[in-house]
């Protein structure tokens, strides 16, 4: 029984045929249970006449009230009806107290009219790929979309590192999510997988790799979590009959610094590491000396040796960054941006003094650079 009677009675009051799909969710569970706005929703009143004065709902929308959740998922002006015989009312006209005080019918909406729903983008991507859809989208393949996936990921990282406004970061994450949706749409057209498979595979993997959260395993801290993560991944590869090497899954498309860091983190989780950071400093000094020695040979045939030693030095520096809990990719991106900013300041400073950089001597350019740096 529900707070106001049986589910059958609610269905009759809402004039709903369950064969067409219906969701029944309690008011105080609304924020913690995923539901589809594309299917009719019966919202049950709060138990014991609880009102909006109760604590904010926990779960996926921990900082939102029930009304906030509904307004984020349904379009403005969406007509809802109190059960059993209420008049249609715009959703935004209702308060949390009113929503908590009785049962409500919230009719389904078309995904294209509900862009805040995770189902909206799936409908949009299917429309783009339809025979009368967008010619550009229709010609895309997994391979042709791959560069955009990387580009959008980098732009999202740029927004994070630049401290962009929340709305800008949300937009960049949306651009990245679009790429995931488009790949899922291609998979659906091929009959290989769809977005639900992406959700299911990801959810199962995260639950499986967090036995300390979803199981009984106890861990002492983040480092043990990482060791367990790598051990579980190794077991997964073994069960799948994949190569037993813990490094077999390192993505070849990763930037070299990021790949090097991942390799060394995996090696460390297997116990293949220096006992203290002093050994890493010594290794960096050793590789720098070897590169200096190899660099003395300017002959063309010495290039391979210089390349080899430069790679060893970079690998050692990445390991040093890992020991210092720094991201070498982030550090180098920051250095790149800092250099460009300083150059632009030097250019402006020279211009303010009527100087042209290309006409200045090396010493004069260095003086400007140091002035800006200070």
NORDA-V936200 format. One record per residue. N is the residue number from 1. OMEGA is omega in whole degrees, -180 to 180 (none if undefined). D_CENTER is the distance of its C-alpha to the mean C-alpha in Angstrom with 1 decimal. Layout:
n: (N;N)
omega: (OMEGA;OMEGA)
d_center: (D_CENTER;D_CENTER)
This chain:
n: (1;2;3;4;5;6;7;8;9;10;11;12;13;14;15;16;17;18;19;20;21;22;23;24;25;26;27;28;29;30;31;32;33;34;35;36;37;38;39;40;41;42;43;44;45;46;47;48;49;50;51;52;53;54;55;56;57;58;59;60;61;62;63;64;65;66;67;68;69;70;71;72;73;74;75;76;77;78;79;80;81;82;83;84;85;86;87;88;89;90;91;92;93;94;95;96;97;98;99;100;101;102;103;104;105;106;107;108;109;110;111;112;113;114;115;116;117;118;119;120;121;122;123;124;125;126;127;128;129;130;131;132;133;134;135;136;137;138;139;140;141;142;143;144;145;146;147;148;149;150;151;152;153;154;155;156;157;158;159;160;161;162;163;164;165;166;167;168;169;170;171;172;173;174;175;176;177;178;179;180;181;182;183;184;185;186;187;188;189;190;191;192;193;194;195;196;197;198;199;200;201;202;203;204;205;206;207;208;209;210;211;212;213;214;215;216;217;218;219;220;221;222;223;224;225;226;227;228;229;230;231;232;233;234;235;236;237;238;239;240;241;242;243;244;245;246;247;248;249;250;251;252;253;254;255;256;257;258;259;260;261;262;263;264;265;266;267;268;269;270;271;272;273;274;275;276;277;278;279;280;281;282;283;284;285;286;287;288;289;290;291;292;293;294;295;296;297;298;299;300;301;302;303;304;305;306;307;308;309;310;311;312;313;314;315;316;317;318;319;320;321;322;323;324;325;326;327;328;329;330;331;332;333;334;335;336;337;338;339;340;341;342;343;344;345;346;347;348;349;350;351;352;353;354;355;356;357;358;359;360;361;362;363;364;365;366;367;368;369;370;371;372;373;374)
omega: (175;-179;-177;179;-177;176;180;180;177;179;178;-179;-179;-177;-179;172;-178;178;179;178;177;177;178;-175;178;-179;-175;176;-171;-174;-176;-179;177;176;-174;178;177;177;-179;-178;169;-180;-178;-180;179;179;177;178;178;-178;-179;177;177;-180;178;-175;177;171;-173;-179;-168;-177;-178;172;179;180;179;-179;-178;-179;177;-173;-179;-178;177;179;-179;-175;177;-175;175;-179;16;-170;-180;177;176;-176;175;-176;-176;180;-176;176;175;179;-179;179;-178;-169;-180;175;-177;168;176;-175;178;175;174;-179;-179;175;-173;-172;179;-179;175;179;-178;-178;177;178;-180;-179;177;179;179;-177;-179;-180;179;-179;-176;-180;-180;-179;-177;-177;-175;176;176;-177;-177;-180;-174;179;-179;177;178;-178;-178;177;179;-180;176;178;178;-179;179;-176;180;-178;-177;176;-179;-180;179;179;178;179;-180;177;175;177;178;180;178;180;178;-179;-179;177;178;178;177;179;180;179;179;-177;-176;179;174;-174;178;176;177;179;-175;-179;180;-179;180;-179;-178;178;-178;-176;177;180;178;177;-175;179;-175;-177;176;180;-177;-179;-174;-178;178;176;-180;179;178;180;-179;179;179;178;179;178;178;179;-180;-180;-179;-179;-179;180;-175;-177;178;-179;-176;-176;179;-175;180;-179;178;170;-172;-180;179;179;179;179;-180;179;-176;176;178;179;180;-180;178;179;-178;-173;175;178;-179;-175;179;179;179;177;-180;180;177;180;179;-178;177;178;-180;176;179;179;-180;-178;178;-180;-178;-178;-178;-177;178;-177;-179;180;179;179;179;-177;177;178;178;180;179;179;180;179;176;179;177;178;179;179;180;-180;177;178;-178;178;178;-179;-179;176;179;179;178;-180;-178;-180;-180;179;-180;179;-179;176;178;-179;179;-180;179;-180;180;180;179;-179;175;-173;-176;180;-176;175;179;-179;180;177;179;180;177;-180;-178;177;179;-178;179;none)
d_center: (40.6;38.3;39.2;41.3;42.4;41.4;38.5;41.2;42.7;39.4;38.9;42.4;41.9;38.8;40.6;37.7;38.2;35.8;36.1;33.9;31.2;30.9;28.6;30.3;28.3;29.9;29.3;28.3;25.7;24.1;20.9;20.3;20.9;18.8;21.3;21.7;23.3;24.7;27.1;29.7;29.0;31.8;30.8;33.2;34.8;33.9;36.1;39.2;38.9;35.9;34.9;32.1;33.6;31.9;28.9;25.6;24.0;21.7;18.6;15.5;17.0;18.7;19.8;21.1;24.5;25.2;26.3;23.1;21.2;23.7;23.9;20.1;20.5;24.0;25.6;28.1;31.6;30.5;33.8;33.8;36.9;38.2;39.7;42.4;43.9;41.9;41.8;38.7;36.9;33.9;30.9;30.5;34.1;33.6;32.9;31.2;34.8;35.9;32.9;33.7;37.4;37.7;36.2;34.5;33.9;30.8;31.2;28.6;27.2;26.4;22.7;23.5;25.0;22.0;19.0;17.1;17.2;14.5;17.6;18.4;16.2;17.6;21.0;20.5;19.4;22.4;24.6;23.6;24.5;27.7;31.1;31.6;28.1;26.8;28.6;25.7;23.2;25.9;26.5;23.0;22.3;19.5;21.0;21.4;17.9;16.5;17.2;15.3;12.1;12.6;13.8;11.0;8.6;11.4;12.0;8.7;9.8;13.2;12.5;11.3;14.3;16.6;16.1;15.6;16.6;14.2;15.2;14.4;10.9;10.5;12.2;10.2;6.9;9.6;11.0;8.1;8.1;11.8;11.9;10.6;13.2;15.8;15.7;16.0;18.9;20.6;20.4;22.0;24.7;25.5;25.8;23.5;20.4;18.7;15.6;17.2;17.4;13.7;13.2;16.3;15.7;12.3;14.0;17.1;15.6;13.9;17.2;19.2;17.7;18.1;21.8;22.3;20.4;21.4;24.6;27.5;26.5;26.9;25.3;26.6;23.3;20.1;22.0;23.4;20.1;19.1;22.5;22.2;18.8;20.5;23.6;21.9;20.3;23.8;25.3;23.0;24.0;27.6;27.6;26.3;29.0;26.7;27.8;28.4;27.1;24.1;23.2;23.4;19.7;18.8;17.3;20.0;17.8;16.3;17.9;20.9;20.2;16.8;18.6;21.5;19.6;18.1;21.6;23.2;20.8;21.7;25.3;25.4;24.2;27.2;29.5;29.9;29.8;32.1;33.7;33.2;31.7;35.3;35.2;32.1;33.9;37.0;35.0;33.6;37.2;38.6;36.2;36.9;40.6;40.3;38.5;41.2;43.9;42.4;41.9;45.7;46.2;45.8;47.1;44.9;45.3;43.7;40.3;39.0;39.9;38.3;35.1;35.2;35.8;33.2;30.6;31.9;31.7;28.1;27.2;29.2;27.5;24.0;25.5;26.9;23.6;22.2;25.3;24.8;21.2;20.1;17.6;20.0;17.7;16.9;20.6;21.8;19.6;21.0;24.5;24.2;23.4;26.1;28.6;28.1;28.5;31.6;33.0;32.6;34.4;37.1;37.5;37.9;40.3;42.4;42.6;43.7;46.5;47.5;46.4;44.8;42.5;43.9;47.4;46.7;47.6;45.1;46.5;46.2;42.5;41.9;43.6;41.4;38.3;39.5;40.4;37.0;35.4;37.7)
